[in-house]
């Protein structure tokens, strides 16, 4: 049952009838709001920045607007990111890390690759479109899509590389093709997303795998 309270002297609230006379009611002890620090603060700023990007687009993605949405100050943001571009890069990296692509062993390289691309439809379309339409990636600029990808994958093995390694362990293929070939399915997936600004239909995913990726993989196999 909700307790009724009344204001005591000095503006403090007093509970009616719940505590014995003279007892200390710790539930009424005032606690200052916890100050956000470290990773928690960074996460809240980056989440606010992502919402700002989705709601207001590139034009509304400013350090001032992000600071206001995150209930912090511009100096706090600038202590962590030198400029708007670096903040944007950090936002995209965070979204990628929060939405990892995983390789499930479904029994064949074809099935594994299609599953990874289907995850891309569910987890990455919004990120890819937001990154492209924000217009902060300038050719020759320090913050390129390649650098964002490498930052997100630092110390990790990509899902497609895991899929190829699984295919080798199963004896489905002999050797791994070059890294460029391993990246082909997802690179073509991203290109299709940017062309349509929408998830890629399943028939197109199958064409990417059956007509491009698998023929390339098998072209690199060495007959023993």
Buried (B, 14 or more C-beta within 10 A) or exposed (E): EEEEEEEEEEEEEEEEEEBEEEEEEEEEEEEEEEEBEEEEBBEBBBBBBBBBBEEBEBEEBBBEBBBBBBEBEEEBBBEEBEEBBBBBBBBBBBBBEEBEBEBBBBEBBBBBBBBBBBBBBEBBBBBBBBBBEBEBBEEEEEBBBEBBBEBBBEEEEBBBBBBBBBBEEEEBBEEBBEEEBBBBBBEBBBEBBBEEEEBBEEEBBBBBBEEBBBEBBEEEEEEE
